[in-house]
Amino acid sequence: MSIAEIQAEIVDEFALFDEWMDKYEHLIELGKDLPVIAEEFKTEDNLIKGCQSRVWLHANLNDGKIEFTAESDAIITKGIVALMIRVFSNQTPKNIASSNVDFIDEIGLKEHLSPTRSNGLLSMLKQIKMYSIAYQAKV
């Protein structure tokens, strides 16, 4: 599935909820379903700078596609990183580097986050893009 198709799927999912409290609940559930990152990847190098919560993001290139794993110590943040992984994991570095993230605005996520969480979201996206650029040089 392409990045655009996954984003459209997420927009459709969030459209099912009228209230933002329900959307937050959905985000929390997504975080609960996030596979646990291996302890060996919970290192200072994988810690995302700029997040108020502790968020670890690990990337691995496998058959020309990047696989992301992540973990957070905060439930909302864990849901946010779960969304990012869902969109970008198992995609090529080139597709990740050139993709947009319109779905964040379409579901209203950015406007419903605190400034610190919004900064953390931008830091996650920046790190994902950095991994894609680094791996693009290797492919």
C-alpha positions in Angstrom: 0.0 0.0 0.0 1.4 3.4 -0.9 2.0 6.2 1.7 -0.9 8.2 0.2 -3.3 5.2 0.4 -2.4 4.7 4.1 -2.9 8.3 4.9 -6.3 8.3 3.2 -7.2 5.2 5.3 -6.2 7.0 8.5 -8.3 10.1 7.5 -11.3 7.8 6.9 -10.8 6.1 10.3 -10.6 9.4 12.2 -13.7 10.7 10.3 -15.7 8.0 12.1 -15.4 10.0 15.3 -17.3 13.2 15.9 -15.7 14.2 19.2 -12.0 14.8 19.8 -12.1 12.8 23.0 -13.1 9.8 20.8 -10.2 10.5 18.5 -7.8 10.6 21.4 -9.2 7.3 22.6 -8.5 5.9 19.1 -5.0 7.3 19.2 -4.4 5.6 22.6 -5.7 2.3 21.2 -3.3 2.6 18.2 -0.5 3.2 20.7 -1.5 0.1 22.7 -1.3 -2.0 19.5 2.2 -0.7 18.7 4.7 -3.7 18.8 7.2 -3.3 21.6 10.6 -2.1 20.4 13.5 -4.4 21.3 15.3 -3.2 24.5 18.6 -3.0 22.5 17.1 -0.1 20.5 16.1 1.9 23.5 19.3 3.9 23.3 20.3 7.5 23.6 21.0 7.5 19.8 17.4 6.4 19.0 15.8 8.9 21.4 14.0 11.7 19.4 15.3 15.1 20.4 12.6 17.7 20.8 10.0 15.5 22.3 8.8 16.2 25.9 8.1 12.5 26.3 10.7 9.9 25.8 10.4 8.5 22.3 12.7 6.0 20.7 12.7 5.4 17.0 14.7 2.7 15.2 15.0 2.2 11.5 16.3 -0.8 9.6 16.7 -1.1 5.8 15.3 -4.4 4.6 15.0 -5.3 0.9 15.1 -1.7 -0.1 12.4 -0.6 2.3 12.7 1.0 5.7 11.1 -0.8 8.7 10.5 1.4 11.7 10.0 0.4 15.3 9.3 2.8 18.2 8.3 3.2 21.8 7.2 6.0 24.0 6.6 6.4 27.7 3.5 8.6 27.1 0.2 7.1 25.9 -0.8 9.9 23.5 2.7 10.2 22.1 2.8 6.4 21.6 -0.3 6.7 19.5 1.2 9.5 17.4 4.3 7.5 16.8 2.2 4.5 15.9 0.5 6.5 13.2 3.9 7.6 11.8 5.1 4.0 11.7 1.9 2.9 10.0 2.4 5.5 7.3 6.1 5.2 6.7 7.2 1.7 7.7 7.9 -0.7 4.8 8.2 2.1 2.3 11.2 3.0 0.1 13.6 5.7 1.3 12.8 7.7 -1.8 9.0 7.6 -1.2 9.4 8.6 2.4 11.7 11.5 1.6 9.4 12.8 -1.1 6.1 12.2 0.8 3.9 14.8 2.4 2.0 14.5 5.6 -1.3 16.1 4.8 -3.2 13.6 6.8 -2.0 15.2 10.0 -3.9 18.4 9.2 -6.8 16.5 7.6 -7.6 14.6 10.8 -7.1 17.8 12.8 -4.3 16.3 14.9 -1.9 19.3 14.9 -4.5 21.8 16.1 -5.5 19.4 19.0 -2.1 18.9 20.3 -0.3 20.9 22.9 2.6 23.0 21.6 5.1 20.6 23.2 3.4 17.5 21.6 3.2 19.4 18.3 6.9 20.0 18.5 7.5 16.4 19.3 5.4 15.3 16.2 7.6 17.6 14.0 10.7 16.0 15.6 9.4 12.5 14.8 8.7 13.5 11.2 12.1 15.1 10.9 13.8 12.0 12.2 11.9 9.7 9.8 12.9 11.9 6.9 16.5 11.9 8.1 16.5 8.1 8.1 15.0 8.0 4.6 17.7 10.4 3.3 20.5 8.5 4.9 19.2 5.2 3.6 18.5 6.7 0.1 22.3 7.3 -0.2 22.9 3.6 0.5 20.3 2.2 -2.0 
